[in-house]
Amino acid sequence: MAKQRAAKHRKLEHRKLGHRKLGLTIAASIFVIDQITKWVMTYPLQLRDRRVIEVLPIFDLKWVENYGVSMGFLTADGELGRWLLVALTGAISAAVFVWMWREKQRDDVIALSLVLGGALGNILDRIRLGHVVDFADLHFGDIHPFLVFNVGDAAITIGVLLLLVRALFTRERDTGARERDDRNEIAREREAGKEV
């Protein structure tokens, strides 16, 4: 019985290690893609000087210097506000990293890694530039359902939505299956104890 538990524990730890590697890889990829797209907007496309480039009738590249957090919320005025936002978003990112590191569910690790990668990209902008570079403007005529955003903002939004969907629709089923598995394992262990 002890050997079975040890084997099960090793298997679980091996799975968590795989999830951690996946999470770190996704977060790093989002961070790099976010920074590359911002560099392309700033330098090769010179979007800062051009201000707007129409790409499609419903999508423009539009230069926005965002002094707030994701999607323009909590705007910071001045240096104190900037560094308070860096500290706040850094603390949130650290909490997301710890959560991702401890998380056992692969789908939640993926969602958390999207949030982490996007947040780190925006934090680096705020440290380096004092603002976050936003450039993606999705619109339908004069209707703008979203603020101007960047790859990091999109990753954060998708990650949070995935966490919400899992929390609202799948957690209950996952918990029920785990409880059933635990009950079955306890029954097997009781049976094994009787056979001895």
C-alpha positions as CSV (number, residue, x, y, z in Angstrom):
1,M,0.0,0.0,0.0
2,A,2.8,2.4,0.9
3,K,4.5,1.6,-2.5
4,Q,1.3,2.4,-4.3
5,R,0.9,5.7,-2.5
6,A,4.5,6.6,-3.2
7,A,4.1,5.7,-6.9
8,K,0.9,7.8,-7.1
9,H,2.6,10.7,-5.4
10,R,5.6,10.5,-7.9
11,K,3.1,10.4,-10.8
12,L,1.3,13.4,-9.5
13,E,4.5,15.3,-9.0
14,H,5.7,14.4,-12.5
15,R,2.4,15.7,-13.9
16,K,2.7,18.9,-11.9
17,L,6.2,19.4,-13.2
18,G,5.0,19.0,-16.8
19,H,2.2,21.5,-16.1
20,R,4.7,24.0,-14.7
21,K,7.0,23.7,-17.7
22,L,4.0,24.2,-20.0
23,G,2.9,27.3,-17.9
24,L,6.3,28.9,-18.0
25,T,6.7,28.2,-21.7
26,I,3.3,29.8,-22.5
27,A,4.0,32.8,-20.2
28,A,7.4,33.4,-21.7
29,S,5.9,33.0,-25.3
30,I,3.2,35.6,-24.6
31,F,5.7,38.0,-23.0
32,V,8.1,37.7,-26.1
33,I,5.2,38.0,-28.6
34,D,3.9,41.0,-26.7
35,Q,7.2,42.8,-26.7
36,I,8.0,42.0,-30.4
37,T,4.6,43.4,-31.5
38,K,5.1,46.5,-29.5
39,W,8.6,46.9,-31.0
40,V,7.2,46.5,-34.5
41,M,4.5,49.1,-33.9
42,T,7.0,51.5,-32.4
43,Y,10.0,51.2,-34.8
44,P,9.4,49.5,-38.2
45,L,5.8,50.8,-38.5
46,Q,6.5,54.1,-36.7
47,L,3.0,54.0,-35.4
48,R,3.8,56.7,-32.8
49,D,4.3,59.2,-35.6
50,R,1.6,57.9,-38.0
51,R,-1.0,57.5,-35.2
52,V,-3.4,55.3,-37.2
53,I,-3.0,52.7,-39.9
54,E,-6.2,51.2,-41.3
55,V,-5.7,47.4,-41.7
56,L,-9.3,46.3,-42.3
57,P,-12.6,48.1,-42.2
58,I,-13.1,46.8,-38.7
59,F,-9.5,46.8,-37.4
60,D,-7.0,49.7,-37.2
61,L,-3.5,50.0,-35.7
62,K,-3.8,53.0,-33.4
63,W,-1.0,54.4,-31.2
64,V,-2.2,54.8,-27.5
65,E,0.0,55.4,-24.5
66,N,-1.8,53.7,-21.7
67,Y,-1.0,55.1,-18.3
68,G,-3.4,52.7,-16.5
69,V,-3.5,48.9,-16.1
70,S,-5.0,46.4,-18.5
71,M,-7.3,48.0,-21.0
72,G,-6.8,51.4,-19.6
73,F,-8.3,50.9,-16.1
74,L,-6.8,52.6,-12.9
75,T,-5.0,55.4,-14.7
76,A,-1.9,56.6,-12.9
77,D,-0.9,60.3,-12.9
78,G,2.7,61.1,-12.2
79,E,5.7,59.1,-11.1
80,L,4.3,58.0,-7.8
81,G,1.2,56.6,-9.5
82,R,3.4,54.8,-12.1
83,W,5.5,53.1,-9.5
84,L,2.5,52.2,-7.4
85,L,1.0,50.5,-10.4
86,V,4.3,48.7,-11.0
87,A,4.2,47.5,-7.4
88,L,0.5,46.5,-7.5
89,T,0.7,44.7,-10.9
90,G,4.0,43.1,-9.8
91,A,2.4,41.8,-6.6
92,I,-0.6,40.4,-8.6
93,S,1.8,38.8,-11.0
94,A,3.7,37.2,-8.2
95,A,0.4,35.8,-6.8
96,V,-0.6,34.5,-10.2
97,F,2.9,32.8,-10.5
98,V,2.5,31.1,-7.1
99,W,-1.0,30.0,-8.0
100,M,0.2,28.6,-11.4
101,W,3.1,26.9,-9.7
102,R,0.8,25.1,-7.2
103,E,-2.1,24.4,-9.6
104,K,-2.8,20.8,-10.4
105,Q,-5.3,21.3,-13.3
106,R,-3.6,21.7,-16.7
107,D,-6.3,24.0,-18.0
108,D,-6.0,26.4,-15.1
109,V,-2.2,26.4,-15.5
110,I,-2.7,27.4,-19.2
111,A,-5.1,30.2,-18.2
112,L,-2.9,31.5,-15.5
113,S,0.1,31.5,-17.8
114,L,-1.7,33.7,-20.2
115,V,-2.5,36.2,-17.5
116,L,1.1,36.0,-16.2
117,G,2.8,36.5,-19.6
118,G,0.5,39.4,-20.5
119,A,1.0,41.1,-17.1
120,L,4.8,40.8,-17.3
121,G,4.8,42.4,-20.8
122,N,2.8,45.4,-19.6
123,I,4.9,45.7,-16.4
124,L,8.1,45.9,-18.5
125,D,6.5,48.7,-20.6
126,R,5.6,50.7,-17.5
127,I,9.1,50.3,-16.1
128,R,10.9,51.2,-19.3
129,L,8.6,53.8,-20.8
130,G,6.3,55.0,-18.0
131,H,3.3,53.8,-20.0
132,V,2.0,50.7,-21.8
133,V,2.0,50.6,-25.6
134,D,-1.5,49.8,-26.9
135,F,-2.2,49.5,-30.6
136,A,-5.0,47.1,-31.6
137,D,-8.3,48.9,-32.3
138,L,-11.2,46.6,-33.1
139,H,-14.3,48.6,-34.2
140,F,-17.6,48.3,-36.1
141,G,-18.0,51.7,-37.7
142,D,-18.2,54.1,-34.9
143,I,-18.8,51.4,-32.3
144,H,-15.7,50.5,-30.4
145,P,-16.6,47.5,-28.1
146,F,-13.1,47.4,-26.6
147,L,-10.5,50.0,-25.7
148,V,-7.4,50.0,-27.7
149,F,-5.3,47.0,-26.5
150,N,-2.2,44.9,-27.1
151,V,-1.2,41.3,-27.1
152,G,-0.6,41.3,-23.3
153,D,-4.1,42.7,-22.7
154,A,-5.7,40.1,-24.9
155,A,-3.8,37.3,-23.2
156,I,-4.9,38.6,-19.7
157,T,-8.5,38.8,-20.8
158,I,-8.5,35.4,-22.4
159,G,-6.8,33.9,-19.3
160,V,-9.3,35.4,-16.9
161,L,-12.3,34.4,-19.1
162,L,-10.9,30.8,-19.2
163,L,-10.6,30.8,-15.4
164,L,-14.2,32.1,-15.0
165,V,-15.6,29.5,-17.4
166,R,-13.8,26.7,-15.6
167,A,-14.9,28.0,-12.2
168,L,-18.5,28.3,-13.3
169,F,-19.0,25.3,-15.5
170,T,-16.4,22.6,-14.9
171,R,-15.1,22.8,-11.3
172,E,-18.2,21.2,-9.9
173,R,-17.8,18.2,-12.3
174,D,-14.1,18.0,-11.6
175,T,-14.7,18.1,-7.8
176,G,-17.4,15.4,-8.0
177,A,-15.2,13.1,-10.1
178,R,-12.3,13.6,-7.6
179,E,-14.5,12.9,-4.6
180,R,-15.8,9.7,-6.3
181,D,-12.2,8.6,-7.1
182,D,-11.2,9.3,-3.5
183,R,-14.1,7.3,-2.2
184,N,-13.2,4.4,-4.5
185,E,-9.6,4.5,-3.4
186,I,-10.6,4.4,0.3
187,A,-12.9,1.4,-0.4
188,R,-10.0,-0.4,-2.2
189,E,-7.6,0.3,0.7
190,R,-10.2,-1.0,3.2
191,E,-10.6,-4.2,1.0
192,A,-6.9,-4.6,0.8
193,G,-6.7,-4.3,4.6
194,K,-9.3,-7.0,5.1
195,E,-7.3,-9.4,2.9
196,V,-4.2,-9.1,5.0
